[in-house]
Amino acid sequence: MWKNFKLNKFLLLIPLTSLMFCFNSPKNDDEKMQTIMVSVKNTLSYLHYSPKSINDAYSKDVYKHYFELVDPAKRYFLQSDMDEFSKHETKLDDYINQGDLTFYKLTIDRLYQRVDEIDKITQDIFSKPINLQEDETLTLEPKLKKVPANKQEQYNEWKKFIKYNILQEIESMNSKEEFQKEKKDSVQKYKLKDTIKLKVLTQDEKIKKATDEVKDLVKDTFTRFKKRKKMDWFTVYMNAYTEVFDPHTNYYSPKDKEDFDTQFTGKVIGIGAIIQEKKGNLYLGALTIGAPAWKSKQLSEGDKILKVRSKPKDDAVNVVGMLSDEAVRLIRGEKGTPVTLTVQKKDGSIKDVTMVREEVAIEDTFARSIVVNAPNGKKYGFINLPSFNADFENSKGRNASDDIKNEIIKLKSQNIEGIVLDLRNNGGGSLTEVGDIMGLFMDAGPYVQVKDGNGKIQTLKNKYEAPIWTGPLVIMQNELSASASEILAGVMQDYGRAMIIGSPQSFGKGTVQTFVDLNRFLNTEDDFGSLKLTIQKFYRITGESTQRKGIVSDIQMKDFFTYAEVGERYDDFALAWDKIPSTKFEKLNYFNIQALEKASADRMAKNSNYQLLLESAQWREKLDKEENITLNINKFNELMKHRKSQIEKFKVLTKFENGLQFIMYPAEVEREKKDEAFKKKSEMWIKNLKKDLYLQEAMNIVSDMGVKS
């Protein structure tokens, strides 16, 4: 959750000179990083909702978190390194106060040194026969692993890691082979035309092929690592400091902020093509139908990108060996400006292709609806909202509330009798969109209380007086529904306007963030990035925080995430749950929760697919928590066979269909005729909806609500 928070008035309360650090433009990267360090510290201390004391205890937390970010699997640093680093454990508070880069440079220089050494180690490992018959085990749980005591231990650990990857690659080949065999047997059984290619490899052939694949993978990993600039690691270093304040306070470099804005607004100015990295080269991936790359009719998926000319008067930049994100930034630019790609086609020919950049919408971030024909013969509406997107910079830009409004209007034109709003996996977005969406379903009223770091409480109310849908409403959530999703689900639950169904509780993110440009406090034209900063906590209209506890569903249905450690409550640095006084609101009486809950519970108790899904979820979670695994190929294969025999009982779930019929709008049917990408996405979406057991029950519940619009 974050909002377009204007700091101007707020900062009048703070002496701006106290936030100033550097009045002149830094001369080099070191000075730039020093400036950022002190600016981040000052901004955190003055503007964070719950500022921490910058002391030795804070330093120890930052130290621990930093190594969890840099070397979580304990593969790179040696014990001698950690012994040396530990001398700085209580000094990181002093370093951020002073803009001292001592610890950062020591650890990152050592990291690059160790990567060079490990690169040579892995080359040595691959140069010799790899024995998969040895009785060895690999520790999978990082918390149980120890930092290698010396280089020999490190060598042995990397050898084990490589063996594990080879065994996984072999298992992948075995699974594909078995799948192809099943398909071929089925084709021959029913005397269909056999076009299935099946080549059965011996175990030795699989070992060789898998080893070559892993060798290339490891090589590519180190190649990309070495190309990564040290300034990129500085972002990781700064986040060790910020995330100890709370997990949603983060430092964003200029390019990271650009990526965030792209995702949040759901649009990018570019050519509409995915850029893929393979063995040190860049290739065009899928092209967006209707975007500049597709319209050029000269580019194809698989073309190798050799050069990019960002501006007509600029020299073309050779991108061979470049990281994909760096090339993407050369390709993106201002709307209406030309960009030229030099590509090598699959036939070896070289071609220059000039395109004019356009705004390319990332449609997967926007709301979408469809009409559902239920088994009871009635029609209902289903709306999926992936995020609470908003475009603060453009008054005509897309936002979640307008999109939802348009989808409701489309559904009403189809005479639906109820709506299911899907907020599963929706991590949130703009706070203001919540009130606007709420106003589409009910009269005006308070929807959230917001408290700042000074204890001041503000009650936000929606703007609409005339809702456009007053019929049955079900909201679906899961453990990954967070922030804005939780506010909307919570307020609709508190009013009694909607039934909330899904996981026992949502994610539990009850904080509000804003972006603060560090340039605001610096007398320079350089871009120093931004700090995404927690400035407020929000509370339900009942006064309860959603922090850590989330929203408890009216009708609880467990899923795969229920048995995993997903949610704010599992983060060591998450802010605490608390409560403030309730605000005045009038409860609605739309439905009988107890009756709906009982009817659903009776159905789910008899639903064998649901019971099997829960068993599968518990089994998978048990696998995820396994601490060690064998590296002996015979034992590994036996283990995989045992797992497959266990999986056999869950196979029925892959064939499950919920019996719902999905009807696309006439306009979308017409669009499919012209837009191949849209057609494929629609087909995949509907295919997944048909397999959605939880959506099946959501339709049962909205039917049970029985209120006419």
N, C-alpha and C positions, 0 to 999 in steps of 0.2 A: 504494500500500500504506500503510495506516495502521492503528493499533490503539488500543483504549481504554486508553491508558497513564495510570496513576495517578501523579501527580507528588509526592504527599505525602511518601513516604519519600525519594525522590530529592532533593527540595528541602531536606531536613534537612541535606544536605551543603553547601548554599549559604546564606550569610547573607541572609535575606529582605529585610533593610533595604536591601541593595545593589540590589534590584530595585524598591524603592519609589520613586515619583516624586512623586505628588500625593496628599495626605491629605485634601483637600477636593474636593467636587464642582466641576467646571469651570463657569464662569458662562456661557460662550458656545462657539460652534463652534471659535473660534480656540484657546481654552484646551483644548478636548477634543482637537483635532488635535495640539497640542503635547504633551499627556499621552501620546497614542498613540505619537507618534514616539519619545519617550525610552523608553517601556515596550517597544516593539518592539526598539529597539536593545539594551536591557539583556537582554531575553529571548533574542535572537539570540546575544549575546556569551557568555551563561552556559550556555545549554541546547542550542545547535545542535551537531550531530555533529562538524562541522569548521568552527569559527568562523573568520571572516576578521579580519584587522587592519583596523580602521576608520581608514583613512589616505587620502592623496591618490590612490593607485592605485585603491583601492576607489571613491572618489568619481568617478573618470573612468569606471569601468565602469557605475556607477549612472546617471551623466549620459547615456551612450550608450544604455543600455537604456531609460531613461525616454522618450526621443524615439522609440525604436522602438515603444513602446507607445502614445504619445499621437498621433504623426503619422507612421505607418509609410510612407505613400505620398507624404509630403512635399507635401501639398496646402494646409496651413493656414498654417504659419509662413513668413515672408519671411527673406531672408538677413540683413537688418538686425536681425531678432528674434534669429536665431541668434548673430550677433555680440555682441549684448547679453547673451544667456544664457551665452555661453562664458566670461564673466568669473567665473561661479560653478562652472565645471567641477571645480575642485579644492577646493571649499568644502562639498560636500554631506555629507562626513564630519563637518564641524563642525556643520552644521545639524541632523543627526540626533542628535548628542551633546547639543545645546543645546535641541532642540525649536524650532528657528528655521524659521519659515514663509516667509521672504523669497523663496526661489527658487520654492517651490510657488505662492505667490500671484502672483508676477510672471508665471509661465508660464501659469497657468490664466486669470488676468484677460486676458492677451494672447490666449489661445486663444478666449475668448468674444468678444473684440473682433474678431478676424479672422473668426470665424464670422458675426458680424453683417455685416461688410463683404462676405464671400463670398456671403452670402444675397442681398445687393443686386446683386452682380456677376452671379449666376446669373439673377436676375430681369431684368437688363439684357440678358443673352445671349438669353433666351427672348423678349424683347420685339422682337427683330429677326430677320429671316430668317436661318436657319442654313444655310450653304452646304456641302452634302456633296459638292460636285464638286471642292473644293480638294485639291491633293496635299499632304496632311499625314500625319504619323505620330505615334503615341502610344507613349511608352516604357512598357512594362509592368513591367519589372524594377525594383523600388524601389532596389536597390543601385546602379543605373546612373543614377538620377534625381538631379538637383541641386535644392536648395531654390530657389524662385523668387527671382531677384535683385531684383525690384521688383514693384509692383502690376500693371504691364502684363503681365509674364511670368506672373504668377499668373492674371490674366484669361485669357490665351491657353491656359494649362494646363487651366483649368476648362472652357473652351470645347471643347478637345479631348476631355476626359473626358466631357462631355455628348454630343458627337458619337458617341463610341464606344458609349455606352449606347443612343443612338438606333439606331445600326447594328445592335447586338445585338438590340434589340427588333424591328426590321424582319426580321432573320434568323429570329427566333422565329415571327413571323407567316408568313414564307415556308415554314418547316418544317411548321407546322400546316396551312397551305393544301395543301401537297403530300400530307400524310398524309390529309387529307379527300378529296382527289382520288383517291388510291389506293383508299380505302374505297368511294367512289362508283362508281369503275370496276369494282371487284370485285362490288359489289351488282348493277350493271347487267349485267355479264357472265353472272352466274348467275341473272339474272331474279328477284332477291329484292325484297321490298318496300323501296322507297327512302325512308328517313326521314332521310337525311343532309343536313344543311343546309350548303351550300357557297356562300360569297359571295367572289368573287375581286375583290380591291381593286387599283386601279392603284398604281403606285409612288408617285405624289404623295399618294394617299390613305393609303398605308402610312406615308409620311414624316410626314404630319400627325398620324395616330393615334399613332405611336411617339413623336413629339415631345411630344404632350400627356401620354402615359403617363410619360415621363421627367421632364417638368416637375412632375407631381404627386409623383413619387417623390422628387425633389430637395427639393421644398417640405416634404414629410413628414419627410424626414431632418433638415432644419434645425429644424423645429418640435420634433421629439423632442429634438434636441440642446439646444435652449434651455431645455427643461423639465427637463433633467437638472441635479440639484443639484450645487453645487461640492464638497460632501462626498463625492459619488460619485467624483469625480476624485481625491480624496485617497486612495481605495483603490488607484487606479492608481499614484499617486505612491509609496505605501508598498511596493507590489509591485516597483517598480523597485529598491528597497533590498533586499527579501527575496530576490528571484529571482536576485540576483547571488551570494548564498550557495549556492544550488542551485535548479534550476527547480521543485522541489516544495515549497519553503518560501514560503508566501503569507500575506498579511494578508487576513482576512475581516471585512467589516463585519457587524453583527448580521443584516441581511437576507440577505447572502451566505451566512452560516453556516446560516441557516434553510433556504435552498435546497439547500445541500449535504446537510444532515440528511435532507431530504425525499427526495432522490435516493438516498442511501445506504441508508435504511431501506425505501425502496420504498413509502412511504405518505404521505398528506397529509390533514390534517383540513380539509374544505371541502365544496363542493357538487358536485364532479365535473363541471366544465365548463372548457373552454379559453377564455381571454379573448383576443380579437384586436383589434389596433389598425388602423383604416383611416381615413385622412384626418382625423385629429384626434379621432375618435370610437372608443368601445369597443363591441365586439359579442360576443355569445356564439358560440363556435365549437362543435365537436362536444361532445355531452353523453355522459358515461359511463353506459352502461346500468346501472340499478339504484342509481345515486347520487342524492342529494337533488334536484338540478336535473331529472333525468329523471323521478323519482318524482312531482314536483310536478304534472306533466302541464299546466303553465301556461307553460313556457319552451320555446323552440325555437332551433335554430341560426339565427343571423342577427338575433336580437333586439338592439336597441340598448340599452346600459346607460346609464341617466341618473343614478341615485343608488344609494348603498349605505348601509344602516344596519347597523353592525356589532353594536350592542347595542340591546335594546329601549328603553332610556332615553336613548340617544344620539340626537343629531340626524342625519338622513340627510346624507351627504356627496355633493356634486355631483361626479361623476367625468368629466363631459364635458371633453375636453381633457387628461385625466390620463394619465400613462404606465401601460401595462398592468400592470407589476410592482407599482406603488403600489396600484392597484385590487385586485389579487390579494391583497395583504396585508390589505386591509379585509375581503375576503370570507372569508379563512381565519380560524380562531380555535379556541377550545376545543371538543372533542367534546361534543355534546349541547346546544350553545347555538344560539339562533336568529340568523339573518341575513336581512335583507330587501333585495331588489333591486327598484328601480323601473326598468321597461323599457318601451321603445316597440316595439310589435309592428309587423309589416310593413304592417298596415292603418292604421297611424298611431295606434291606441289606446294609452293609457298604463295600465300595470298594476303594482301592488305585489305581489310574490311573496315570502312568508316561508317559509324552509326551516330545518330543524334540521341543523347541521353533523354530518357523519359521517366516519369514517375511510375514505378512498378509496384502494384499493391501486393502485399503478402496476405492473400485471402484466408489463409489458415488461422489468422489472428482475429477474424471478424465473425460476428454472429451469423448463424445459418439455421433455417427452419425447414421442416418437411411435414406433410400431412400423414397421419398414421391411421390406417384402417384396422381397428381392433377386432378380435374374434367375436365380440358382442354385437358387431355390425355398426358400431358408432365410429365417428371420426374425431380424432384428437390431434392437437398440434404438439410438435416437439421442436424446441429451440435449443441449440447448443451455443453456449457463449464461452469461447476459449480464454478471453481476457477482457478486463475493463479498460479497453483501449480509449485513448483520447488524443487529440491533436491540439495542443494549447497554442501553437504558433500560427495556426490557420483556422479562422472562424468557419471556413467551409470544409475543413477536414473531417474525416470520419470519426465518430465516437460510438461507444457501445450502446448508449441509451437511444440514439437515433436509429441505430441498426435494429435494436430490439423492437422499437416502435414499428418500424417498417415490416418486420417479420410478423408481428401480431396482426397488423392490418391485412397482410397477405393470408394469414391463417383464418381470420374472421371471414374473409371473402369465400373461403371454402366451407363455411358453416361448421367449424369444429365445435366440440362440446366441452373441451377442457384443454389445458396447456401443461406440459411438462418442460420446465426450464432446467437444463443440465449445466451445473457448475462444477462438475467433476474435473479435477486436474487444473482448475482455473486458479492461478496463483495471485490474482488480484490486479491492481492497476490504479486507476484514478478514483479517489474518494468521492468526488462530486458526482460521478456517474451513478453511484449507488442510489442517491436520492432521486435522480431523474428516472431511473428504472423503476424504483418503488412507486413513483407517481403514475406510472403506466398501469398499475394494478390496484391502486387504492387512493383514497382522498389524502389531502395534505396532512402532514403531521411530522413530529420529530423522528429522525431515523438513526441518529448516532450522537453520542456525547464525546467531546474531545477535550482532553486535559493537557496543558503544556507543562513545561518543567517548573514553572512558578506556582503550579497548582490551580491556575485559572481554568474553569470549565466552561465550554461553549457547547450549546445544543444546536445541531444542524437540522433543518427541516426541508422537506421536499417542496418543489415549486408548483407541482401540478394540482389542480383542483378537480379535474375531470378525467378519471382513469378511463383507459380505452378497453380494458379487459377486467370484468368483475366476476367471471366464472371460476370454476374449479382450477386450482393452481397447485402443482407439486414441484418442489425444488429438489434436485438430486445433488448430493455432495459426496466427497470421499476425503481421505486423509490428506490429499494434496490440494484440496480447496482451501484457499488462504486469503487473509486480508480482506479486500473488498468483497470477495465471495462470502466471507463469514459475516460481514456487516449486513449484507443483503439477506442472507439466510436467517441471521439472528433477528433482524427487525421484523421480517415477515412471520417468523415464529412467535415473536413477542406480541404482535398484534393479533395473531391467530388468522392471518390472511392466507397462509400457505402451509401445506404439510411438508416438512423437511425429512427426506428419506436418504438412507445411505449408510456410510460408515458410522460406527458408534460416536466418533467425534471428528471434527475437521482439524486442520493443521495447527491452529492456535497462534496465529500472528496478529497481535493486537496493537501494532505500533504504526505510526505515520512517518514517512520520510520525505525529505525535500532535497533537491540538488543545490549545492552552494558552489559557485565557480570560485576557485581560489584566486583567480585574477582580480576578483572584487577587492581584494585586500593588498594588491601589489601594483606598483606604478610601472607597468610594463605591457607591451603588446604581445608578449609570448603567451602561449596557452599552457597553463600548468595543470590542467585537468580539473576535476570536480570531486567534491565529497558528497556522497549520498548519506544523509545525516538523519538520525531519528530525532524528531523534535516534539512529538506528541504521542500520547497513548489514546486509543479510542475505547469507548465503553458502550454497551448496549443501552437502550432506553430504560432498561430495568436497573441500570447502574453496574452490572457485572462486566468485568473485562473479558475479552475473548482471548487475551494473552495466555498462552500455554494450554488452557482448557478447551479452546475452540468452541464450536457449536455442537451440542449433543442432538443427534437426529431424533425426531418424533418416532419414526419407525427405523429401527437399527438393523442393517444388513451388513455383515462382515464381508471383507474381500481380501485380496492378496496383501494389501498394505497393512491390514489390521494387525497382522502378526509380525510386522517389521517395525523397526525403531524409526518411524516417520513422524515428524512433528516438532514444534518449537520446544516442547517439554524435554526433548532429548539433547538440547544444546546447552552446554555448560554456561554460556554467557548470555542466555536469553533473559530479558527483564521478567520480573515477578508478576504473578497474578494479583489483582486487588479489586476493590469495589468502591464505588462512589454512590451518592444518593440517586434514587430513580428520578426520572423526569416524568411529567404528567403526560399520559396518553390514554386513549380509550380503546379497550380490548374489543375485538370483533368476534362475532360468533358465526363463523362460516361452516363449521363442521364439527363432528364429534370425534375427537382424537382417539379416545379409548376404543370406540367401536371400529374405527379404521385400523387401529393398531392390532386389535384382536383378529380381525378378518385377515390381515396380512400375515400375522404370526401363524395362523392356522394353515394358510396356503404354503408358506415357506417351510413349515415343519413337514409337509407332505411332498415338497419339491425335491426329488431325488438328485436332480442336477445341482441344486444349490448346496445340498449336504455334501455332495461329492466335490464341488468346488472348494468348500471350506476345508475338506480333508486334503485336497491338493495344495491349498495355500499353506496349511500347517506343515505339510511334507516339504514343500519348497523352502520354507523358512528354516526348517531344520537343516536342510542341505547348505543354505547360506551361512549357517553358523558353525559348519564343520571347521575345525581348527587346523587339521593336517590332511594331506592327501599323498597316496603312494605314487612313486615315480617309476616303479617297475612295470614295464609294459604289459606283462601277463596279468598282474594283479590289477592294474588300471583298467584293462579290458574287461576283467571279471566284474570290477566295481561298476563299470558303465553298463554291462549286461544286467546286473542286479537292479540298477536304477531304471533301466528300460522296462524291466519286468514290472517294477512298481508303477511306472508311468502308464503301462498298458491299461490299467483300470481307469485312468483318467482320460483315455483317448476319446471316450464318448463325448466329452465336453467340447472337443474340437468340431464335432459334427452337430452340436446343438443349434437349433434354430427356434426363435421365440414365437413363431406363428404370426407375427405382425406383418402387415403389408404397408409399404411406404410409397406414397404417391408424390412425385415431383410436380412443381408448378408448371403450367404450360410454357411460360416464358423460359424456364430453365431447360425444358425439353428442347425448345428451339435453339437455345444457346449451345447445347451439347452437339448439335449438328455442325456448328462452326468452330467450336472450341474443344479440341481433342484433350487437352490437359484437364479442363473442367469436367469433361465426360469421365475420364479415368478416375479423378478424385471423387466424383459423385458415386461411381460404381463401387469404389472401395469403401466410401462412407456408408452407403446403404448395406453393403455386405457385412460390415462390422456391426451396424445397428441390428441386423437380423440375428446376430449371435449374442446380443446383449441381454443377458438374463435379468439384470437389474432394471433395464428399461421395460421389460415384460411386466415386472411387478409394479413399476411406476404407473403403467397404463391401467393395471388392475385397480390401483389406489385412486387415481384420478377418476376412474369410472365409478368407484364406490362413493366418492364425495357427492355425486349426484346433484350438484347445484347448477341450475340453468343460468346462462349468461344473459 
